Structure formats: structure tokens, C-alpha cells
Amino acid sequence: MPSVVAINISTKKGVAKQSISEANFVENFGIEGDAHGGNWHRQVSLLGQESIDKIKAMGMDDLDSGSFAENITTEGIELYSLPIGTKLAIGETLHEVTQIGKECHQRCAIFHTVGDCVMPREGIFTKVLKAGKVVPGDKIEIL
């Protein structure tokens, strides 16, 4: 069963995020206290631990959850194969997949630190349809 490995936030964009023990997700906004929150289509970013492990295998073994600025680090789900519009139940919340990957117009701090960024290829973005709490270990269900 797919699950949440970590929840990560930051106060500014383009930097690695810090893991937190629980997050309050706000409908049509994102995570309370996160720089990416707002009324737009990329409220929450998700990246699989499997994707992070690919970069770790390239010799960057000091990477943690949040190193790629993802809000939710997942396990057991191939995020980038989900069609746009897919609904995900995560903890108490409900999300809709709005974008797969992203274009990086400039090399952010993450790229310069890590030397590669898997987020543009394998990360996804969601919009929060139903508010609630999410904690590491919560299950992720594809609806």
C-alpha cells in the first residue's frame, strides 16, 4: 500500500524543505506555512522515495526527504504515471493531480547542491480538494 514517508515545508521557494511531524492541509491552498501554498494548480508537490534513491545511487548519499523541495515524500507509488485529474486520498485529505513534472527555467539551489534534479521528470503536483491533517505513515489511496 502506498504511503507517506515524510512531509516537508519551507518558507521560501527554490530551496530544500525541512521535514515536519504533521501538516495541516488547507482546501484550495496547500500546506499551512509552506511557501508554495496559494490559489493555483501547484499547491502540493510529491516525489517518490524511489526517485530520490536513484540520485542517491549516483553518489549523492546525503540526500533526505525534502532535498528536492517536495512537500510529500511517498513510497510504493509511481507518481509520474498517474494521469492528470487522478484523485488521491492522503491521510484525512483529498487531492487532485494537476501537473506531472515541471520545466526548470533556472538551476535552483537544489540542482547546484545535488548536481541533478529528478523533480522536473518524476515529481507531481496536486491541488487540495479536502482539508485535513497528514502525518508520515499515512496511506495513499488512488481513487
mmCIF file of the C-alpha atoms, coordinates in Angstrom:
data_MODEL
# 
_entry.id   MODEL 
# 
loop_
_atom_site.group_PDB 
_atom_site.id 
_atom_site.type_symbol 
_atom_site.label_atom_id 
_atom_site.label_alt_id 
_atom_site.label_comp_id 
_atom_site.label_asym_id 
_atom_site.label_entity_id 
_atom_site.label_seq_id 
_atom_site.pdbx_PDB_ins_code 
_atom_site.Cartn_x 
_atom_site.Cartn_y 
_atom_site.Cartn_z 
_atom_site.occupancy 
_atom_site.B_iso_or_equiv 
_atom_site.pdbx_formal_charge 
_atom_site.auth_seq_id 
_atom_site.auth_comp_id 
_atom_site.auth_asym_id 
_atom_site.auth_atom_id 
_atom_site.pdbx_PDB_model_num 
ATOM 1   C CA . MET A 1 1   ? 0.000   0.000  0.000   1.00 0.00 ? 1   MET A CA 1 
ATOM 2   C CA . PRO A 1 2   ? 1.476   3.366  -0.996  1.00 0.00 ? 2   PRO A CA 1 
ATOM 3   C CA . SER A 1 3   ? 2.276   5.649  1.931   1.00 0.00 ? 3   SER A CA 1 
ATOM 4   C CA . VAL A 1 4   ? 3.661   8.985  3.097   1.00 0.00 ? 4   VAL A CA 1 
ATOM 5   C CA . VAL A 1 5   ? 7.356   8.789  4.058   1.00 0.00 ? 5   VAL A CA 1 
ATOM 6   C CA . ALA A 1 6   ? 7.719   12.448 5.064   1.00 0.00 ? 6   ALA A CA 1 
ATOM 7   C CA . ILE A 1 7   ? 6.039   15.854 4.946   1.00 0.00 ? 7   ILE A CA 1 
ATOM 8   C CA . ASN A 1 8   ? 8.290   18.801 4.159   1.00 0.00 ? 8   ASN A CA 1 
ATOM 9   C CA . ILE A 1 9   ? 7.841   22.583 4.126   1.00 0.00 ? 9   ILE A CA 1 
ATOM 10  C CA . SER A 1 10  ? 9.897   25.735 3.581   1.00 0.00 ? 10  SER A CA 1 
ATOM 11  C CA . THR A 1 11  ? 9.246   29.445 3.963   1.00 0.00 ? 11  THR A CA 1 
ATOM 12  C CA . LYS A 1 12  ? 10.692  30.291 0.528   1.00 0.00 ? 12  LYS A CA 1 
ATOM 13  C CA . LYS A 1 13  ? 10.659  28.704 -2.933  1.00 0.00 ? 13  LYS A CA 1 
ATOM 14  C CA . GLY A 1 14  ? 13.603  27.024 -4.674  1.00 0.00 ? 14  GLY A CA 1 
ATOM 15  C CA . VAL A 1 15  ? 15.270  25.639 -1.549  1.00 0.00 ? 15  VAL A CA 1 
ATOM 16  C CA . ALA A 1 16  ? 15.274  22.259 0.184   1.00 0.00 ? 16  ALA A CA 1 
ATOM 17  C CA . LYS A 1 17  ? 12.409  21.749 2.620   1.00 0.00 ? 17  LYS A CA 1 
ATOM 18  C CA . GLN A 1 18  ? 12.541  20.641 6.261   1.00 0.00 ? 18  GLN A CA 1 
ATOM 19  C CA . SER A 1 19  ? 10.594  17.586 7.444   1.00 0.00 ? 19  SER A CA 1 
ATOM 20  C CA . ILE A 1 20  ? 7.806   18.140 9.962   1.00 0.00 ? 20  ILE A CA 1 
ATOM 21  C CA . SER A 1 21  ? 5.909   15.649 12.131  1.00 0.00 ? 21  SER A CA 1 
ATOM 22  C CA . GLU A 1 22  ? 2.460   16.568 10.785  1.00 0.00 ? 22  GLU A CA 1 
ATOM 23  C CA . ALA A 1 23  ? 0.921   19.055 8.378   1.00 0.00 ? 23  ALA A CA 1 
ATOM 24  C CA . ASN A 1 24  ? -2.363  20.876 8.152   1.00 0.00 ? 24  ASN A CA 1 
ATOM 25  C CA . PHE A 1 25  ? -3.573  20.896 4.536   1.00 0.00 ? 25  PHE A CA 1 
ATOM 26  C CA . VAL A 1 26  ? -5.911  23.756 3.649   1.00 0.00 ? 26  VAL A CA 1 
ATOM 27  C CA . GLU A 1 27  ? -8.522  23.333 0.904   1.00 0.00 ? 27  GLU A CA 1 
ATOM 28  C CA . ASN A 1 28  ? -7.583  25.136 -2.318  1.00 0.00 ? 28  ASN A CA 1 
ATOM 29  C CA . PHE A 1 29  ? -4.346  26.431 -0.744  1.00 0.00 ? 29  PHE A CA 1 
ATOM 30  C CA . GLY A 1 30  ? -1.876  23.664 0.153   1.00 0.00 ? 30  GLY A CA 1 
ATOM 31  C CA . ILE A 1 31  ? 0.116   23.177 3.341   1.00 0.00 ? 31  ILE A CA 1 
ATOM 32  C CA . GLU A 1 32  ? -0.228  25.752 6.091   1.00 0.00 ? 32  GLU A CA 1 
ATOM 33  C CA . GLY A 1 33  ? 3.146   27.505 6.458   1.00 0.00 ? 33  GLY A CA 1 
ATOM 34  C CA . ASP A 1 34  ? 4.616   26.395 3.116   1.00 0.00 ? 34  ASP A CA 1 
ATOM 35  C CA . ALA A 1 35  ? 5.919   28.881 0.527   1.00 0.00 ? 35  ALA A CA 1 
ATOM 36  C CA . HIS A 1 36  ? 4.156   27.087 -2.348  1.00 0.00 ? 36  HIS A CA 1 
ATOM 37  C CA . GLY A 1 37  ? 0.682   27.408 -0.802  1.00 0.00 ? 37  GLY A CA 1 
ATOM 38  C CA . GLY A 1 38  ? -1.807  29.554 -2.703  1.00 0.00 ? 38  GLY A CA 1 
ATOM 39  C CA . ASN A 1 39  ? -4.775  29.556 -5.021  1.00 0.00 ? 39  ASN A CA 1 
ATOM 40  C CA . TRP A 1 40  ? -3.090  27.894 -8.003  1.00 0.00 ? 40  TRP A CA 1 
ATOM 41  C CA . HIS A 1 41  ? -2.618  24.449 -9.562  1.00 0.00 ? 41  HIS A CA 1 
ATOM 42  C CA . ARG A 1 42  ? 0.711   23.544 -7.874  1.00 0.00 ? 42  ARG A CA 1 
ATOM 43  C CA . GLN A 1 43  ? -0.323  23.714 -4.211  1.00 0.00 ? 43  GLN A CA 1 
ATOM 44  C CA . VAL A 1 44  ? 1.416   20.493 -3.121  1.00 0.00 ? 44  VAL A CA 1 
ATOM 45  C CA . SER A 1 45  ? 4.400   18.697 -4.666  1.00 0.00 ? 45  SER A CA 1 
ATOM 46  C CA . LEU A 1 46  ? 5.010   14.963 -4.331  1.00 0.00 ? 46  LEU A CA 1 
ATOM 47  C CA . LEU A 1 47  ? 8.106   12.905 -5.115  1.00 0.00 ? 47  LEU A CA 1 
ATOM 48  C CA . GLY A 1 48  ? 8.722   9.202  -4.596  1.00 0.00 ? 48  GLY A CA 1 
ATOM 49  C CA . GLN A 1 49  ? 11.453  7.905  -2.306  1.00 0.00 ? 49  GLN A CA 1 
ATOM 50  C CA . GLU A 1 50  ? 12.289  5.638  -5.239  1.00 0.00 ? 50  GLU A CA 1 
ATOM 51  C CA . SER A 1 51  ? 13.150  8.730  -7.328  1.00 0.00 ? 51  SER A CA 1 
ATOM 52  C CA . ILE A 1 52  ? 15.339  10.141 -4.546  1.00 0.00 ? 52  ILE A CA 1 
ATOM 53  C CA . ASP A 1 53  ? 17.088  6.768  -4.264  1.00 0.00 ? 53  ASP A CA 1 
ATOM 54  C CA . LYS A 1 54  ? 18.041  6.955  -7.984  1.00 0.00 ? 54  LYS A CA 1 
ATOM 55  C CA . ILE A 1 55  ? 20.015  10.149 -7.319  1.00 0.00 ? 55  ILE A CA 1 
ATOM 56  C CA . LYS A 1 56  ? 21.475  8.722  -4.099  1.00 0.00 ? 56  LYS A CA 1 
ATOM 57  C CA . ALA A 1 57  ? 22.778  5.801  -6.181  1.00 0.00 ? 57  ALA A CA 1 
ATOM 58  C CA . MET A 1 58  ? 24.705  8.343  -8.297  1.00 0.00 ? 58  MET A CA 1 
ATOM 59  C CA . GLY A 1 59  ? 26.856  9.081  -5.238  1.00 0.00 ? 59  GLY A CA 1 
ATOM 60  C CA . MET A 1 60  ? 24.721  11.735 -3.522  1.00 0.00 ? 60  MET A CA 1 
ATOM 61  C CA . ASP A 1 61  ? 24.019  9.623  -0.452  1.00 0.00 ? 61  ASP A CA 1 
ATOM 62  C CA . ASP A 1 62  ? 23.461  12.556 1.912   1.00 0.00 ? 62  ASP A CA 1 
ATOM 63  C CA . LEU A 1 63  ? 20.005  13.345 0.479   1.00 0.00 ? 63  LEU A CA 1 
ATOM 64  C CA . ASP A 1 64  ? 16.979  13.368 2.757   1.00 0.00 ? 64  ASP A CA 1 
ATOM 65  C CA . SER A 1 65  ? 13.252  13.832 2.343   1.00 0.00 ? 65  SER A CA 1 
ATOM 66  C CA . GLY A 1 66  ? 12.705  17.417 1.238   1.00 0.00 ? 66  GLY A CA 1 
ATOM 67  C CA . SER A 1 67  ? 16.057  17.678 -0.566  1.00 0.00 ? 67  SER A CA 1 
ATOM 68  C CA . PHE A 1 68  ? 14.211  18.178 -3.861  1.00 0.00 ? 68  PHE A CA 1 
ATOM 69  C CA . ALA A 1 69  ? 11.759  20.658 -2.299  1.00 0.00 ? 69  ALA A CA 1 
ATOM 70  C CA . GLU A 1 70  ? 8.923   18.131 -2.391  1.00 0.00 ? 70  GLU A CA 1 
ATOM 71  C CA . ASN A 1 71  ? 6.126   18.591 0.127   1.00 0.00 ? 71  ASN A CA 1 
ATOM 72  C CA . ILE A 1 72  ? 5.265   14.916 0.391   1.00 0.00 ? 72  ILE A CA 1 
ATOM 73  C CA . THR A 1 73  ? 7.819   12.147 0.011   1.00 0.00 ? 73  THR A CA 1 
ATOM 74  C CA . THR A 1 74  ? 5.952   8.970  -0.968  1.00 0.00 ? 74  THR A CA 1 
ATOM 75  C CA . GLU A 1 75  ? 6.734   5.269  -1.161  1.00 0.00 ? 75  GLU A CA 1 
ATOM 76  C CA . GLY A 1 76  ? 5.195   2.475  -3.202  1.00 0.00 ? 76  GLY A CA 1 
ATOM 77  C CA . ILE A 1 77  ? 3.512   4.535  -5.938  1.00 0.00 ? 77  ILE A CA 1 
ATOM 78  C CA . GLU A 1 78  ? 4.835   5.573  -9.373  1.00 0.00 ? 78  GLU A CA 1 
ATOM 79  C CA . LEU A 1 79  ? 3.575   9.144  -9.182  1.00 0.00 ? 79  LEU A CA 1 
ATOM 80  C CA . TYR A 1 80  ? 4.633   10.291 -12.655 1.00 0.00 ? 80  TYR A CA 1 
ATOM 81  C CA . SER A 1 81  ? 2.497   7.591  -14.320 1.00 0.00 ? 81  SER A CA 1 
ATOM 82  C CA . LEU A 1 82  ? -0.739  8.921  -12.779 1.00 0.00 ? 82  LEU A CA 1 
ATOM 83  C CA . PRO A 1 83  ? -2.969  10.765 -15.252 1.00 0.00 ? 83  PRO A CA 1 
ATOM 84  C CA . ILE A 1 84  ? -3.818  14.421 -14.601 1.00 0.00 ? 84  ILE A CA 1 
ATOM 85  C CA . GLY A 1 85  ? -7.166  14.527 -12.826 1.00 0.00 ? 85  GLY A CA 1 
ATOM 86  C CA . THR A 1 86  ? -6.428  11.456 -10.682 1.00 0.00 ? 86  THR A CA 1 
ATOM 87  C CA . LYS A 1 87  ? -7.808  11.809 -7.148  1.00 0.00 ? 87  LYS A CA 1 
ATOM 88  C CA . LEU A 1 88  ? -5.608  10.761 -4.224  1.00 0.00 ? 88  LEU A CA 1 
ATOM 89  C CA . ALA A 1 89  ? -6.788  10.230 -0.645  1.00 0.00 ? 89  ALA A CA 1 
ATOM 90  C CA . ILE A 1 90  ? -3.814  11.058 1.591   1.00 0.00 ? 90  ILE A CA 1 
ATOM 91  C CA . GLY A 1 91  ? -4.435  10.832 5.338   1.00 0.00 ? 91  GLY A CA 1 
ATOM 92  C CA . GLU A 1 92  ? -7.530  12.969 6.049   1.00 0.00 ? 92  GLU A CA 1 
ATOM 93  C CA . THR A 1 93  ? -7.124  14.917 2.791   1.00 0.00 ? 93  THR A CA 1 
ATOM 94  C CA . LEU A 1 94  ? -8.230  14.615 -0.816  1.00 0.00 ? 94  LEU A CA 1 
ATOM 95  C CA . HIS A 1 95  ? -6.006  15.793 -3.679  1.00 0.00 ? 95  HIS A CA 1 
ATOM 96  C CA . GLU A 1 96  ? -6.312  16.074 -7.456  1.00 0.00 ? 96  GLU A CA 1 
ATOM 97  C CA . VAL A 1 97  ? -3.255  15.588 -9.674  1.00 0.00 ? 97  VAL A CA 1 
ATOM 98  C CA . THR A 1 98  ? -2.843  18.795 -11.705 1.00 0.00 ? 98  THR A CA 1 
ATOM 99  C CA . GLN A 1 99  ? 0.626   18.516 -13.262 1.00 0.00 ? 99  GLN A CA 1 
ATOM 100 C CA . ILE A 1 100 ? 3.251   15.859 -13.945 1.00 0.00 ? 100 ILE A CA 1 
ATOM 101 C CA . GLY A 1 101 ? 6.813   17.151 -13.734 1.00 0.00 ? 101 GLY A CA 1 
ATOM 102 C CA . LYS A 1 102 ? 7.788   20.753 -14.381 1.00 0.00 ? 102 LYS A CA 1 
ATOM 103 C CA . GLU A 1 103 ? 10.089  22.830 -16.509 1.00 0.00 ? 103 GLU A CA 1 
ATOM 104 C CA . CYS A 1 104 ? 13.080  24.271 -14.674 1.00 0.00 ? 104 CYS A CA 1 
ATOM 105 C CA . HIS A 1 105 ? 13.855  27.632 -16.239 1.00 0.00 ? 105 HIS A CA 1 
ATOM 106 C CA . GLN A 1 106 ? 16.844  28.259 -13.999 1.00 0.00 ? 106 GLN A CA 1 
ATOM 107 C CA . ARG A 1 107 ? 19.061  25.992 -11.979 1.00 0.00 ? 107 ARG A CA 1 
ATOM 108 C CA . CYS A 1 108 ? 17.896  26.305 -8.384  1.00 0.00 ? 108 CYS A CA 1 
ATOM 109 C CA . ALA A 1 109 ? 19.881  25.719 -5.198  1.00 0.00 ? 109 ALA A CA 1 
ATOM 110 C CA . ILE A 1 110 ? 18.818  22.066 -5.284  1.00 0.00 ? 110 ILE A CA 1 
ATOM 111 C CA . PHE A 1 111 ? 20.384  21.464 -8.707  1.00 0.00 ? 111 PHE A CA 1 
ATOM 112 C CA . HIS A 1 112 ? 23.610  23.194 -7.664  1.00 0.00 ? 112 HIS A CA 1 
ATOM 113 C CA . THR A 1 113 ? 23.815  21.163 -4.460  1.00 0.00 ? 113 THR A CA 1 
ATOM 114 C CA . VAL A 1 114 ? 22.821  17.795 -5.881  1.00 0.00 ? 114 VAL A CA 1 
ATOM 115 C CA . GLY A 1 115 ? 24.011  18.098 -9.496  1.00 0.00 ? 115 GLY A CA 1 
ATOM 116 C CA . ASP A 1 116 ? 20.721  16.807 -10.888 1.00 0.00 ? 116 ASP A CA 1 
ATOM 117 C CA . CYS A 1 117 ? 17.076  17.244 -10.109 1.00 0.00 ? 117 CYS A CA 1 
ATOM 118 C CA . VAL A 1 118 ? 14.549  14.451 -10.570 1.00 0.00 ? 118 VAL A CA 1 
ATOM 119 C CA . MET A 1 119 ? 11.614  16.670 -9.619  1.00 0.00 ? 119 MET A CA 1 
ATOM 120 C CA . PRO A 1 120 ? 11.135  18.023 -13.191 1.00 0.00 ? 120 PRO A CA 1 
ATOM 121 C CA . ARG A 1 121 ? 10.865  14.458 -14.523 1.00 0.00 ? 121 ARG A CA 1 
ATOM 122 C CA . GLU A 1 122 ? 9.250   12.427 -11.753 1.00 0.00 ? 122 GLU A CA 1 
ATOM 123 C CA . GLY A 1 123 ? 7.595   14.828 -9.326  1.00 0.00 ? 123 GLY A CA 1 
ATOM 124 C CA . ILE A 1 124 ? 3.903   15.661 -9.489  1.00 0.00 ? 124 ILE A CA 1 
ATOM 125 C CA . PHE A 1 125 ? 1.707   18.476 -8.250  1.00 0.00 ? 125 PHE A CA 1 
ATOM 126 C CA . THR A 1 126 ? -1.729  18.417 -6.691  1.00 0.00 ? 126 THR A CA 1 
ATOM 127 C CA . LYS A 1 127 ? -4.490  20.743 -5.626  1.00 0.00 ? 127 LYS A CA 1 
ATOM 128 C CA . VAL A 1 128 ? -6.099  20.193 -2.192  1.00 0.00 ? 128 VAL A CA 1 
ATOM 129 C CA . LEU A 1 129 ? -9.808  19.376 -2.601  1.00 0.00 ? 129 LEU A CA 1 
ATOM 130 C CA . LYS A 1 130 ? -10.478 18.453 1.050   1.00 0.00 ? 130 LYS A CA 1 
ATOM 131 C CA . ALA A 1 131 ? -8.591  19.844 4.043   1.00 0.00 ? 131 ALA A CA 1 
ATOM 132 C CA . GLY A 1 132 ? -7.161  17.826 6.926   1.00 0.00 ? 132 GLY A CA 1 
ATOM 133 C CA . LYS A 1 133 ? -4.057  16.530 8.658   1.00 0.00 ? 133 LYS A CA 1 
ATOM 134 C CA . VAL A 1 134 ? -1.398  14.278 7.142   1.00 0.00 ? 134 VAL A CA 1 
ATOM 135 C CA . VAL A 1 135 ? 1.378   12.523 9.069   1.00 0.00 ? 135 VAL A CA 1 
ATOM 136 C CA . PRO A 1 136 ? 4.233   10.262 7.958   1.00 0.00 ? 136 PRO A CA 1 
ATOM 137 C CA . GLY A 1 137 ? 2.968   6.689  7.671   1.00 0.00 ? 137 GLY A CA 1 
ATOM 138 C CA . ASP A 1 138 ? -0.464  7.715  6.349   1.00 0.00 ? 138 ASP A CA 1 
ATOM 139 C CA . LYS A 1 139 ? -1.702  5.608  3.455   1.00 0.00 ? 139 LYS A CA 1 
ATOM 140 C CA . ILE A 1 140 ? -2.133  6.996  -0.067  1.00 0.00 ? 140 ILE A CA 1 
ATOM 141 C CA . GLU A 1 141 ? -5.125  5.658  -1.973  1.00 0.00 ? 141 GLU A CA 1 
ATOM 142 C CA . ILE A 1 142 ? -5.705  6.157  -5.699  1.00 0.00 ? 142 ILE A CA 1 
ATOM 143 C CA . LEU A 1 143 ? -9.432  6.798  -6.156  1.00 0.00 ? 143 LEU A CA 1 
# 
